[in-house]
């Protein structure tokens, strides 16, 4: 959750997220506030609650994978889940500016 939050803060700092129509709609619809970045405790709790509901809903479903993109073995886990061979390339990564 902290990585998610830090990513949103960096994204806002880099592109001025708070000025976008997407941000305003997301704040109102998903969090019930004018600016979710100005309400960190509410936003973090909402994030945790939403993820827990998703995990509970799909609990026991063999077609559901929770993948931590920060996990060193993420490619292996994803390929195992998809019944595919692990490529000899790094896990794909791209952020908002192509890095």
C-alpha positions in Angstrom: 0.0 0.0 0.0 2.8 2.4 0.8 4.4 1.8 -2.6 1.0 2.5 -4.3 0.7 5.7 -2.3 4.3 6.9 -3.0 3.7 6.2 -6.7 0.6 8.4 -6.7 2.5 11.2 -4.9 5.4 10.9 -7.5 3.0 10.9 -10.4 1.2 14.0 -9.1 4.6 15.8 -8.6 5.7 14.9 -12.1 2.6 15.7 -14.1 0.4 17.8 -11.9 -2.2 15.0 -11.6 -4.5 17.1 -9.3 -5.2 19.4 -12.3 -6.7 16.6 -14.4 -10.3 15.7 -14.9 -9.5 12.1 -14.2 -8.1 13.0 -10.8 -11.2 14.9 -9.8 -13.6 12.1 -11.0 -11.5 9.4 -9.3 -11.4 11.4 -6.0 -15.2 11.9 -6.0 -16.3 8.5 -7.2 -13.7 6.2 -5.5 -13.0 8.1 -2.4 -15.9 10.5 -1.8 -13.7 13.6 -1.5 -12.5 16.5 -3.6 -8.9 15.4 -3.5 -7.8 12.0 -2.4 -4.2 12.9 -2.2 -5.1 15.5 0.4 -6.7 12.6 2.4 -4.0 10.0 2.8 -5.5 8.0 5.7 -8.9 7.7 4.0 -7.2 6.9 0.6 -4.9 4.2 2.1 -7.8 2.6 4.0 -10.0 2.6 0.9 -7.2 1.0 -1.1 -6.7 -1.7 1.4 -10.5 -2.3 1.7 -10.9 -2.5 -2.1 -8.0 -4.9 -2.5 -9.3 -7.1 0.4 -12.8 -7.2 -1.2 -11.3 -8.3 -4.6 -9.2 -11.0 -2.9 -12.2 -12.3 -0.9 -14.4 -12.3 -4.0 -11.9 -14.4 -6.0 -10.7 -16.5 -3.1 -10.3 -20.1 -4.2 -10.7 -19.2 -7.9 -7.8 -20.9 -9.8 -8.1 -18.2 -12.5 -7.1 -15.4 -10.2 -3.5 -14.3 -9.5 -2.2 -11.7 -7.0 1.1 -10.5 -8.4 3.4 -8.2 -6.6 5.3 -6.3 -9.3 8.1 -5.7 -6.8 8.6 -9.4 -6.2 11.9 -10.7 -7.7 10.1 -13.8 -8.9 7.1 -12.1 -10.6 7.9 -13.3 -14.1 8.2 -16.9 -12.9 4.9 -16.6 -11.0 3.1 -15.0 -14.0 4.4 -17.5 -16.5 3.5 -20.5 -14.2 0.0 -19.1 -13.8 -0.3 -18.7 -17.6 1.4 -22.1 -18.2 4.1 -20.4 -20.4 7.8 -20.6 -20.4 9.7 -17.8 -18.6 11.4 -15.6 -21.2 15.1 -14.8 -21.1 14.3 -11.1 -20.9 13.7 -8.7 -18.0 10.1 -8.2 -16.8 8.6 -5.3 -18.8 8.6 -2.0 -17.1 7.6 1.4 -18.2 6.5 4.5 -16.3 4.7 7.6 -17.5 7.8 9.0 -19.3 8.9 5.8 -20.9 11.6 4.8 -18.4 
